[in-house]
Amino acid sequence: MLLFVFSISFSIAVSHIFLAAAALVYLYWKIRHNWKLPNLPILVPAMAFAYCTLLSAAFSIHPAESFIYSKDLAMFIILPIFFDMVRNLDDVKVIYGILILAGVISAAYGLYQFFNPDTELVHDRLRGFMGHWMTFSGLLMILNVLLLSHLLFSKEHPRWFYPAFGLLSVTLLLSLTRNVWLGFLAAAFVLIAMRKVRWVIAMPIVLIIVFLASVLIFPDKVASRMESIFNPNETSNKDRILMVRSGWEIIKDYPITGVGTGMIGQVYPRYRASESVFRNHQHLHNNLVQLAAENGIITLIAWLWLITRVLLDLVHWKRKVMNPEEQFMINGTIGIVISLFVAGMFEYNFGDTEIKMLFLTLITLPYAWHAHAVLANGRNKQEATVHVVERAPAAATAAG
């Protein structure tokens, strides 16, 4: 599993191989020693999402193809594996450290691509070791949120986390991917507010400094992308608005189970707005619209159930955290969910295999920690009770 989390930032094929190997070992262990399903609260909404997705495939416009496209549901094996594997906060820190190390290597390679004179960023954006810049920047966003939570809430992080945060932040900026900028800013706002509310006042100042520095250093690249965020007539902005409208038309025609997994690319030309510049799309660049149009409203409800359950549990645990050092994990996971949700309003990031694998891994870790923390706390109370009971007869004898 450690090899799996390390390889996510480098190769989807290699990460799948390690995940498959770990799954086989895990299933063998479950059959031999503990065949019961783990008591993982998010397993129910996750299974509901998988069931609704398969139901959508059964009623797809091309069922056979949709069932093949539904193979990514096998990745939900990540939930029980990590839940049963992780024992304490030290295990969580090891996994985080490996993920961040992989992110640093990937970001460094991305910077090499940026400063390579043969790279034309207008058409060839930073990809790192990934096949697409959206995947690369999405992974950087998640890992940078994780790092920010470490730096804000943990007092025991390695010193190399500081330059690592700077490296990932610069690479994230130079990725020119606007949806991850917005996702990271939303998560940073929440994390900083949870650390100290008054620090939020400094965020606009930091953003202005970053913008001015971008204008001076990269005037024709970063600054122009920043300015385009607020331009509704910019080509990709306008097309995203038109895609939402097209998605709504698809939802009205296929409301319950959608057109089927992987079928948006086949039906989109029929629903494409006449003024749309891009003629063919495999997805609708929005998690909510995409899930509802492709797999139906029932699947969207199951997905929102999963996201809501994670956030509610994390907020509940945040109020009752026993060790202040555990806050970086809980708050960081809240930030990750927020960043993916905000970025997902402008990109179908939940359909990206690498991002989905990382997301499922990270939301499971707090549940594994909490289950063992509760168990350990119960044992401590039981031992304390036994100790008191044992002392009572001795005290009574001495009094006599």
N, C-alpha and C positions, 0 to 999 in steps of 0.2 A: 504493500500500500504506500510506503514511503517512496518507492521508485515510481509508483503511479502518480503521486502528487507532484513529484519533481519533473516528470516528463510532460505534464500538461502544457507547460510553456514552450515546448520544443517540437512535439510531434503527436498528432492525433493517433497515428497508427501505433506508435510505441506505447502511448498511454492506454490504448485499448488492449494491447497485449498484456500489460501488467495488470490491468483491471480484470481481464478475463482469468488470468492465472490466480489472482487473489480471490476472485469469486469462486473458483473451483475448490480452492483450499478451504474457504469459508464454509461452503455448502457441505463439504466432507466433514468438517468439524461439527457443524450443526447436527448432521445426521448421527454422528458417533456420540456426541456429548450433550447437546442441548438443542433438541429439535423444535422447541417452542419459538414462536415469533417474538422478537424483542418488544418490550413495552415502550415503544417509541411513539409519542403522540402524533407526530406529523406523518407517520406511516399511513394513517387512515385517509387524510386528504390526498396524499401522494398516490395511494392505490385507487382512490376515486378518480383522480386525474387520468391515470393509466387506463382505467376501465372506460371512461368517457371517450378517450382517444381511440381505443379499439372499437367502441361502438360507432364512432364517426367513420372509422375505416370500413366497417361492415356496411354502412349506408352511403359510402363514397360513390362519386360518379365513376370511379375505377377502383373497385375494392381490392383487387389483387395488388395493384401498385401501391395503394395506401397502406396495406398491411406491411409491405416491404419497407416503406418510408417510416413505419412506426417502430422500427427496430431500436431506435434510440431510447425507447422506454426501458430497455434492459439496464440502462445506466442507473435506474432507481435502486439497483442492488447496492449502490454506494451508501445509502441510508443505513440499512442494518449492519453492513460491514463496519463502518466507522463507529456506529453506536456501540457495538460489541467490542471493538478493538481499543478505543480510547478509555483510559482509566482515571486520569487526573489532569491537573493543569499543566504538569510537566510534559505529558504526552502532547497536549495541545500546542505548547510552545515549540516542541520539536517539529511538528507539522508546519506551523507558521514559519519557523526559521527556514525550513527546506523550501517552502513556497516562495518566500522573499528572496532567497539566494537564487532560485531559478529565475525570478522576475528581474533581478539585477543583471544577470547574464544576458537575458533576452533584451532588456532595455539598452545595455551597452552595445549590443549588436545593432539595435535600432538606430542608435546615435551614429554608429559607423556608416549605416546606410544613408543617414541624413547628410553627413559631411562628405560622402563619396561623390566626386565630381561627375560621375556617370549617372547619378540618380536625378531624375526630373520629377520633383514632388507634385507637380500639377497633375500628372497622369500616373505617377508611380509613388504612392504614399508609403510611409514606413510600415513594414510588415514583420520585422523581427524574423523569427523562425516560422511564423504562421503563413498560411496561404492567402490571407486577406487582411487588410489594415483594420477592418472593424473588429476582427477577432483579437488582433494584437493589442489594439488600444483598449478593448474591453477588459482583457486580462490585466493590463497595466492599471486600469482604473480600480479594479477590485483589490489588487495587491497594494496599491498606494493608499487606499482607504484603510486597509489592515495596518499598514505602517503608521499612518497618522494616529490611529487608535492606540497603538503601542506607545508612541511618543507622548501622547497626551495623558494616558492613564496608567501606564506601567512604569515602575521605578527600577525594574530589573532587566531592561532590554539591553542588548549588546550595543557598544558604541558605534559599530559600523552601520547601525540602522539610520543614523543621521545622514551620512553621505548617500546611503541607499535611497532615502526619501527624496533627497535632492535630485539624484539621478533619474528616478522614476518620474518625478514631477516634470523635469525638463523634457524627458522623452515623451511624456503624455502631452505636453504642450506642443511639441514639434510633430506629433502624430496628425495634427490638423483635423482631428475628429471631434466635431462639435458636440455630439450627443454625450460622449464620455466626459467632456469638459463640464457640461451641465450636471451630469450625474455625480461627478466628484465634488463639485461645488455644493450641491445639495447635501451630500453626506458630510462634507467638511463643516458646513453651517450647523448641522445637527450635533456633530461630535464636539465642536467648539462650544456650542451653547450648553451641552451637558457638562463640559469641563468647567467653564465659567461664562455666564451669560454676557457679562460686560465685554468679553473678548470679541464678541460678534461685531462690535462697533468698528473694530480694526479691519474687518474683512473688505469693506469697500476700498479702503486705503491700499490694501495689498493688491486688490484687483486692478486698481488704477496704475500702481507701480508696474505690475506685470504687463499691462497693456502698453504703457509708455516704453518700457524696455523692449517689448516686441516690435513696436513701431521703429525704434532706433536700430535694432539688431536685425530683424527679419521683416522689413516693411512690406515686401511683396508676397509674403507667405502667411505668417501667423496673424499679423494685424488685420489683413484683409479677410481672413476666415472669421476672426472675432467680430468684425463689423457686419459680416453677412448673416450672423445669427438673428439680427433684428430686422432683416430685410425680407418682407413677405414675397417680394417679386423675384428674389434670387431663385435660380432655376431649380435646385434641389429642394428648397423650402416650399416653393409653389407646388412642385410635384408631390411632395409628401401630403400636402393638404388635399390635393386631388386624389391621392391614393386612399386617404381616409374616406372620402366620399364614395369612391368605387367600392371600398370594403363594406361600407354601409349598405350599398345596393346588393352586394353578395349576401350579406347577413339577412336582408329582407327576403331573399329568394330561398336561402337555405338556413333557417334560423336555429333549428334544434341541433342537428349534427354536422352542419357545415358541408363544404364540398368534399371533404376528406383530406387526410394528411398528404401533403405534397402536391395538392391539386390546384393551388392558387395560380401557379404559373400557367396552367392550361386554360383556366377560365378568365384570367385577368384581361386578355385582349378583348373579350366581349364586354367587359365593364369599364374599360379604360376611358377616361374623359377625352374628348376630342382635342382639347388644348394641351394635353399631357405631352411633354417632350420625349419621355422614355416610353417606348412601346411595350416592352416586355419586362415583367418583374416576377421573381420567384416568391417574393413575400412582400408584405405591405408596410414594412418599416415602422411597425407599431405593435407591441405585444398584445394589447387588448383587442385591437381590430383584427390582427392576424389570427389569434386563437379563436375568436368568435366566428370569423369568416371561414377558416379552414376546418375547425373541429366542432363548431357550434357553440351556442350559448352555455350549454351544460358543461362543456370542458372549460370555458372561461370562468364559470362559477367555481369549479373545482380548483382551478389554479389560484384564484383570488382567495379561496378558503385556505389553501396552503400558505400563501404569503401572509395572510392576516393572522393565522395561527402562530406562525413563527414570530411575528412582531409582538403579538399579545403575550406570548410566553416570555420573550426576552425582556419586555418592559416589566412584567411581573417579577422576574428573577432579579432585575436591576434594583428593585426596591428592597429586596431581601438578601442582597449579596452578603456573604459572611466574611469574605476576605477582600479588602480593597484591591488587591492585585488581580482579582478575577474580573474587574470592571472592564479592562481593555478588551477581553474576549466578548463579553456581552455587548458592550457599546460598539465594538468594531463590527460585530455581526449585524446589529441594527443599521449601521452605516452602509454596510455592503448591500443589504436588502433595499435600502432607500436609493442608493446609487444605481442599482440595476433597474429599479422600477422607473426612476426619472429618465435615465438614458433609454429605457425601453419604450418611452413615449415617442421616440424618434427613430428607433431601430428595433428590429425583431431579434434582440440579443438572446432571448430564451431559446430560440431555435438554433443557436450556435453551439455545437457540441462541446467544444473546449470550455466555453463559459458556463454551460449547464453543468458539466462535470465539477468544475471548481465551485460553483454555487451550491450544489447538493452536498459537497464535502464540507464546506464552511458552515452551512446552516445546521449540520448534524453535530458538529463538535460541542456546542453548548449543551445540547441535550444529553450527550454522553457524559460530559462533566457533571451536569446537574444530577443525573441518575446516581452516579457514584458518590457525589457529595452528600446527597440525602441519605444514602445507605451508610456512609461513614459517620454521619452525624447521629443516625439512629443507633449505631453500634456504640458510639461514645456515651450517649445517654444511658444505654443499657448497662454498660460497664460502670458508669457512675452510680446507677441505682443499686447494682450488686455490691459495690464498694460500701455504700451507705448501709445496706442491709447487714453486711458482714460486721460492720463496726458497731451496730446497735446492741447485739448481745454482750460484746466486750464492755461497752460503756455501762450497760445495766449491771453487770457483774461487779465492775469497779465501784459503782454507786452503792451496791449492797454491802 
